[in-house]
C-alpha cells in the first residue's frame, strides 16, 4: 500500500517552502491532498494543460500561474502577482503537485517534489542487479557489473532541471551576467573555479 501521507510529510519537511501538496493518479483522480489545499475544481484543466503542453498559464483556486517550464515530467509556474508558485512532477503512475510559498525557490522545490514522486513509484530499476557491465554475453551486448552504480532517476531529474535553468534567459546566464556587470570579485572568483572544475571533469 502506498503511504502518501508519509511521502508528502517528508517532502514538506525537506522543503519547508512547500506548504501544500496533492497526489493524483490516473487522469485526474486526487488520491491524497493536504488539508489546506483543495484543487478538485481545477485539476482537470491543469492536467489537460499539462498534457497538451501548449498553455501559457494555469488557474488554481482563482490564482493565475504563468508557465515557466512544461515537459512530460515537469511543470513549474509562478504567480506574477506574488501569490506563490506551482511545481509538479509526473511519471506513468501518478503526479505530485505542490504549492510553493511566494518567497520559496522553485529550483530547490522541484527536485524535492520529483524525489517525493520517485518514492511513491512501484517500478523497479531498468537494469537488474544481476546484469554485469564489461562482459559480453550472447549477442555481444555489454552488461553492467553488480558493483557499478546505476543512475538515480531523481538525481537525473535534478541535472535535467539544472540544464533547463541554464537555457532560460533569467537562469544561470542571467545571474552570471549580473555579477559580471557588478564586478563582484568573490562571485567571479568562485565562478572561475567552477568553470575550471567543469573543464577538468569533461577533459576539455
N, C-alpha and C positions, 0 to 999 in steps of 0.2 A: 504494500500500500504506500502511495506517495505521501510524504509528510510535507504538505505545502506550508503549513504554519511555521515549522522549524526553519525551512529554507528561507522563507520571507523574513523571519525574525533575524536570522543570521545576516541576510543581506542588509537590513536596516541597521544592524549593529556595526557592521563593517563600514558602511557608507551612511553616516548619520544625516547627510543632506537629503537622502531618500526618505520621505515621510509617509508615503502611501504606495501600495503595490496591488496589482491584480494579476491573477494567473488565469490564462484562457486555454481551453482545449477545444479541439475540433475547429469549426469555422469561427464561432464567437461565443462559446459556452464558458462563462465565468465560473471556474471551479473553486476559486478562493479569492477573497479580497479583504484588505484591512478594513476595519470598521469605519475609518474616517474617509472612505472613498467609494462612491457609487458611480460607476461608469456604464451601468447597464443600458442607459438610454442612448449612449454614444458609441458603444463598442462595435456595432455592425458597420457604421460609417467609417470608423477608424480602421477596422480590418480591411474594408473594401478599398480605402485609400492606400493602405499599405500594400495590398495585393496588386492593385493597379499601377502603383509607383509613378503616378502622374499628378498627384495632388500637390498644391503649393502650401496647404495648411490643413490642420485637423482641428476639430472642435471637441472639447471635453468639458462638461459642466459649464457650458456657455463661455468658455475661455478659448480664444483663438491662439493656436500654437503654429508658428511658421516652421515649415520643414527645413531642417539643415542637412540631414542625411537620410536616405531611404534606399535600402537594399533588401535582398531577400531575407537576410538575417538581422538587419539592424534598422532602427528608426530613432532619430533624435530630432526634437523640435523644441522651440522656445517661444515664450510669450514676449512680444516686443513691448508690451506694457509693463513688463517686470513682474509678471504673476507666476513665474516659475518655468520649469522645463519638463519635457517628457522624454524618457529614454525607454527603449523596448528592444528585446531580443527574441528571436524566433528560431525554432527548429521544426522538424517534421511532426513532432508530437504536441508541442504547446508553445505558448507565447507568454512572456513576462513583461508587463508594462508597469513602469514606475514613475511616480511624480517626484521631481527634484525641486526643493525649495529655491526661491529666487537667487540666493547667494551661493547655491551649490555649484559644483563643477561637473559638467556633463562628461568631461574627459576621464574622470575617475568613476563617475556614477555608471556609465555604460558598461565598462569592463566587469564591474561587480554584478551588474544585472545579468550579463552574459554568463558569469560564473554561477549565479543562482540558477539560471536555466539549465546549465550543464549538470548541476547537482540533482536536478529532478529527472534527468534523462534515464531511460531504461536501456539505452543502447550500449552495446559492448564496443571496445576499440576495434577499429577496422582490421588491424593485424593481430592475429592470435599470438599469445606469448611463446608458443612452441616454434614459431617461424624463426629461422635464423638468417641473418644477413651476412653476406661474404662467402656463402657457399652456394653452389649451383645445383639445383635439384633437377627434376625432369623438366624438359623443355628449356633448360638453360636460364631459368629465372632466378635472380639473386634474391636471397631471403634474409630476414633480419635475425641477428643474434639475440638470445634471451636477455643478455646484459645491456643491449643497446636501448637507450631511452626513446620512447615514442613521443611525438609532439602533442603537448597538452592542447586540446581544442580551444580551451579558454585563453591560453597564452597566445595561440594563433589569432584568436579574435582580437586580443589586445593589440597585437602587432598590426593587424589589418586596420584597426581603429586609428593607430598611430599613422599609418600610411595615408588614411583619409585626412587626418589633421595636417599632414604635410601638404596635401594637394590644395586645400581650401585657402582662399585669399587671406582670411583673418586667422589662419592657423599658425604653424611653425614659422613660415616665411614672414608673416606679418610681425611676429614677436622679434625675430632676428633683425628685421629692418628697423623696428622701433628702437632697439637697444644700440644698433649701429649709429642711427641718426642722433641719438642722445649721448653717444660716446661714453657708455658705461664700461669702464675698464675691467671691472670684476666679471661682468657677464660676458664681455667679449673674450676675456682670457679663458673662461670656462668653455665657451663655445669652440674656441680654437682647440682645446684639449679633446673635446668630444669629436671634433672633425678628424683629428689625427688618430683617435682610437678607432673610429669607423673605418678609416683607410687601412689601418693595421688588420682589423677583423676581416675585411674583404680582400686584402692583399693588393691594394691599388695605390 
